[in-house]
Amino acid sequence: MRIFVFSKNNMLFYGILTIALIGMMTLRSIGYTDVANASARLLPIYSVETDEKCVAITFDSAWGDEDTQKILDALSKNNAKATFFVTGDYLDRCGISAKAFYDAGYEIANHSDMHPHPNKLSEEQLKEDTRKCEEKIFALTGKRNNLYRAPYGEYNNDTVSTINSMGYYFIQWDADSLDYKKLSEEQICERILKRVKNGSIILFHTGTQNTASALEKLLPRLSEMGYSFKSVGELIHKDNFYIDNSGRQIKNVS
């Protein structure tokens, strides 16, 4: 019978080997899980793949409306279409402004009813909140909307799946003005001009300090660069598309 004698050095060697093997197995397991999660991740539409030099100007309307006329003037002056994602609460408080946007020909879309954190809601709570806003939009416009943007830009697989199941296109953005942080006109313009590309969805807010005046400078510059302005509904692909891992919506060639 062969007898193994373990010295301190042998014990140390086998101990290190065991730890290494366990570590490799753990990393392999974690890596597999990450790949699986990444492949199953659901994303909103951040931008749209297109050869056309166009962008979508969007506004989240959940706060005030003191800049309504100035925003309307800037858009009209530059022949710029836009989409306003409104909350139900905004419609309750600022319905006159929302109607002014709609009457001027701009697209009205769903931004929730009470601006909750979507990831903290159950599926039924998210559906109910979304429906409440939708009914208020219908009361204003007489039309059914199929565009949704989450409050705080917040989402996970469950929220995207729920919103998609309701027949909405879940819309995010790829160029953020950060106007709500009270950036100057120049800072807002600089941020957008650095990020804009064909098919960009640009985010602004109503009821902010420098948004309207920034638009007066930004929109002519975008036009000079050759960009035209579309509503989100006109920009996105309605069927036969996929969304890549950057959130870019791409039309299936086949």
C-alpha positions as CSV (number, residue, x, y, z in Angstrom):
1,M,0.0,0.0,0.0
2,R,1.3,3.4,-1.0
3,I,1.3,6.0,1.7
4,F,1.2,9.7,0.9
5,V,2.9,12.0,3.2
6,F,1.9,15.7,3.0
7,S,4.5,18.2,3.9
8,K,3.6,21.8,4.6
9,N,4.7,22.8,1.1
10,N,2.5,20.1,-0.4
11,M,-0.5,21.2,1.7
12,L,0.1,24.8,0.6
13,F,0.3,23.8,-3.1
14,Y,-2.9,21.7,-3.0
15,G,-4.7,24.4,-1.1
16,I,-3.8,27.0,-3.7
17,L,-4.7,24.6,-6.5
18,T,-8.1,23.9,-4.9
19,I,-8.9,27.6,-4.5
20,A,-7.9,28.3,-8.1
21,L,-10.1,25.6,-9.4
22,I,-13.1,26.8,-7.3
23,G,-12.4,30.4,-8.5
24,M,-12.3,29.3,-12.2
25,M,-15.6,27.4,-11.8
26,T,-17.2,30.4,-10.1
27,L,-16.0,32.9,-12.8
28,R,-17.2,30.5,-15.5
29,S,-20.6,30.3,-13.9
30,I,-20.8,34.1,-13.5
31,G,-19.7,34.6,-17.0
32,Y,-22.3,32.3,-18.4
33,T,-25.0,34.0,-16.3
34,D,-23.9,37.4,-17.6
35,V,-23.9,36.3,-21.2
36,A,-27.4,34.8,-20.7
37,N,-28.7,38.0,-19.1
38,A,-27.1,40.2,-21.7
39,S,-28.7,38.2,-24.6
40,A,-32.1,38.4,-22.9
41,R,-32.0,42.1,-22.0
42,L,-34.9,44.1,-23.4
43,L,-34.2,47.7,-24.5
44,P,-36.3,50.7,-25.4
45,I,-35.7,52.6,-28.7
46,Y,-32.8,55.0,-28.1
47,S,-32.3,56.0,-31.8
48,V,-33.2,54.8,-35.2
49,E,-30.9,53.5,-38.0
50,T,-31.6,55.6,-41.1
51,D,-29.7,56.9,-44.1
52,E,-31.9,60.0,-44.0
53,K,-30.4,63.0,-42.2
54,C,-33.1,63.6,-39.7
55,V,-33.7,63.7,-35.9
56,A,-36.7,63.7,-33.5
57,I,-37.1,66.6,-31.1
58,T,-38.8,65.4,-27.9
59,F,-40.0,67.0,-24.7
60,D,-40.9,65.5,-21.4
61,S,-43.8,67.5,-19.9
62,A,-44.3,66.8,-16.2
63,W,-43.5,70.1,-14.5
64,G,-44.5,73.7,-15.4
65,D,-45.7,75.3,-18.6
66,E,-44.4,78.8,-18.3
67,D,-42.3,78.5,-21.4
68,T,-45.0,77.0,-23.7
69,Q,-45.3,80.0,-26.1
70,K,-41.6,80.4,-26.4
71,I,-41.1,76.7,-27.3
72,L,-44.0,76.9,-29.8
73,D,-42.4,80.0,-31.4
74,A,-38.9,78.4,-31.6
75,L,-40.4,75.2,-33.2
76,S,-42.6,77.1,-35.6
77,K,-39.8,79.5,-36.7
78,N,-37.6,76.6,-37.6
79,N,-40.3,74.4,-39.2
80,A,-39.4,71.7,-36.6
81,K,-41.8,68.8,-35.8
82,A,-41.7,67.6,-32.2
83,T,-43.2,65.0,-29.8
84,F,-44.4,65.9,-26.3
85,F,-44.4,63.1,-23.8
86,V,-46.9,64.3,-21.2
87,T,-47.9,62.9,-17.8
88,G,-51.6,62.7,-16.8
89,D,-50.8,65.0,-14.0
90,Y,-49.4,67.6,-16.4
91,L,-52.6,67.3,-18.5
92,D,-54.7,67.9,-15.3
93,R,-52.7,71.0,-14.4
94,C,-51.5,72.4,-17.7
95,G,-54.2,71.1,-20.1
96,I,-54.3,74.5,-22.0
97,S,-50.6,74.2,-22.8
98,A,-50.9,70.6,-23.9
99,K,-53.8,71.5,-26.2
100,A,-51.7,74.4,-27.6
101,F,-49.0,71.8,-28.5
102,Y,-51.6,69.5,-30.1
103,D,-53.4,72.3,-31.9
104,A,-50.1,73.4,-33.4
105,G,-49.7,70.0,-35.0
106,Y,-47.3,68.4,-32.5
107,E,-47.4,64.7,-31.4
108,I,-48.7,64.0,-27.9
109,A,-47.4,60.8,-26.2
110,N,-47.6,58.9,-22.9
111,H,-45.2,59.7,-20.1
112,S,-47.2,57.9,-17.3
113,D,-50.0,59.4,-15.2
114,M,-48.3,60.4,-12.0
115,H,-44.6,60.1,-12.9
116,P,-43.8,57.1,-10.6
117,H,-40.7,55.0,-10.7
118,P,-41.8,52.2,-13.1
119,N,-39.4,49.6,-11.8
120,K,-41.0,49.8,-8.4
121,L,-44.5,49.1,-9.7
122,S,-46.2,45.7,-10.2
123,E,-47.2,44.8,-13.7
124,E,-50.8,45.7,-13.0
125,Q,-49.9,49.0,-11.3
126,L,-47.7,50.0,-14.3
127,K,-50.5,49.1,-16.7
128,E,-53.1,51.0,-14.7
129,D,-50.8,54.1,-14.5
130,T,-50.2,54.0,-18.2
131,R,-53.9,53.5,-19.1
132,K,-54.9,56.5,-17.0
133,C,-52.5,58.8,-18.9
134,E,-53.7,57.3,-22.2
135,E,-57.3,58.1,-21.4
136,K,-56.4,61.7,-20.7
137,I,-54.5,62.0,-23.9
138,F,-57.5,60.5,-25.8
139,A,-59.8,63.0,-24.1
140,L,-57.5,65.8,-25.4
141,T,-56.8,64.6,-28.9
142,G,-59.5,62.1,-29.8
143,K,-56.7,59.8,-30.9
144,R,-55.0,56.7,-29.5
145,N,-51.3,57.0,-28.9
146,N,-48.8,54.2,-29.1
147,L,-45.6,55.9,-27.8
148,Y,-44.4,55.6,-24.2
149,R,-41.5,57.1,-22.4
150,A,-40.8,56.1,-18.8
151,P,-40.4,58.6,-16.0
152,Y,-36.7,59.1,-15.0
153,G,-35.8,57.1,-18.1
154,E,-36.1,54.1,-15.9
155,Y,-36.7,50.5,-17.1
156,N,-35.9,46.9,-16.7
157,N,-36.9,43.7,-18.6
158,D,-40.2,43.6,-16.8
159,T,-41.2,47.2,-17.5
160,V,-40.2,47.0,-21.2
161,S,-42.0,43.7,-21.6
162,T,-45.2,45.1,-19.9
163,I,-45.2,48.3,-22.0
164,N,-44.5,46.4,-25.2
165,S,-47.4,44.0,-24.4
166,M,-49.7,46.9,-24.3
167,G,-48.9,47.8,-27.9
168,Y,-46.6,50.7,-27.2
169,Y,-43.2,51.6,-28.7
170,F,-41.0,52.2,-25.6
171,I,-39.0,55.4,-26.5
172,Q,-35.8,56.5,-24.8
173,W,-33.2,59.0,-26.2
174,D,-29.6,59.1,-27.3
175,A,-28.9,62.9,-27.0
176,D,-29.8,64.4,-23.6
177,S,-29.8,68.2,-23.3
178,L,-29.7,68.0,-19.4
179,D,-31.8,71.2,-19.6
180,Y,-33.4,70.3,-16.2
181,K,-30.0,70.9,-14.6
182,K,-30.2,74.6,-15.6
183,L,-27.4,74.4,-18.1
184,S,-26.8,77.5,-20.1
185,E,-28.0,77.9,-23.7
186,E,-24.5,77.3,-25.0
187,Q,-24.0,74.2,-22.8
188,I,-27.3,72.7,-24.0
189,C,-26.4,73.3,-27.6
190,E,-22.9,71.9,-27.2
191,R,-24.2,68.7,-25.6
192,I,-26.6,68.0,-28.4
193,L,-24.3,68.9,-31.3
194,K,-21.6,66.5,-29.9
195,R,-24.1,63.6,-29.8
196,V,-26.5,64.1,-32.7
197,K,-26.5,61.7,-35.7
198,N,-28.9,60.4,-38.2
199,G,-31.9,59.0,-36.4
200,S,-31.2,60.6,-33.0
201,I,-33.9,61.1,-30.5
202,I,-33.2,64.3,-28.6
203,L,-34.5,65.0,-25.1
204,F,-35.7,68.3,-23.7
205,H,-38.1,69.3,-21.0
206,T,-40.8,71.9,-20.7
207,G,-41.0,74.2,-17.7
208,T,-37.2,74.6,-17.6
209,Q,-35.0,77.7,-17.4
210,N,-33.1,77.8,-20.7
211,T,-34.7,75.3,-23.0
212,A,-36.7,77.7,-25.2
213,S,-33.8,80.0,-25.7
214,A,-31.4,77.1,-26.4
215,L,-33.8,75.8,-29.1
216,E,-33.7,79.2,-30.8
217,K,-30.0,78.7,-31.3
218,L,-29.8,75.0,-31.8
219,L,-32.5,74.3,-34.3
220,P,-31.1,76.7,-37.0
221,R,-27.6,75.0,-36.5
222,L,-29.1,71.6,-36.9
223,S,-30.8,72.8,-40.1
224,E,-27.5,74.2,-41.4
225,M,-25.9,70.8,-40.8
226,G,-28.6,69.3,-43.1
227,Y,-30.9,67.7,-40.5
228,S,-34.6,67.7,-40.9
229,F,-37.1,67.2,-38.0
230,K,-39.5,64.4,-37.7
231,S,-41.9,63.4,-34.9
232,V,-41.0,60.1,-33.1
233,G,-44.0,58.4,-34.8
234,E,-42.6,59.3,-38.2
235,L,-39.0,58.4,-37.3
236,I,-39.3,54.9,-35.9
237,H,-39.9,51.7,-37.8
238,K,-43.3,50.3,-37.0
239,D,-42.6,46.6,-37.8
240,N,-40.0,44.1,-39.0
241,F,-37.2,45.6,-36.9
242,Y,-34.8,44.7,-34.1
243,I,-33.1,46.7,-31.4
244,D,-29.3,46.3,-31.1
245,N,-27.4,46.3,-27.8
246,S,-27.0,50.1,-27.9
247,G,-30.7,50.6,-28.2
248,R,-30.6,51.5,-31.9
249,Q,-33.7,50.4,-33.8
250,I,-32.7,48.7,-37.1
251,K,-34.9,47.6,-39.9
252,N,-34.6,43.9,-40.9
253,V,-33.3,43.8,-44.4
254,S,-35.1,40.5,-45.1
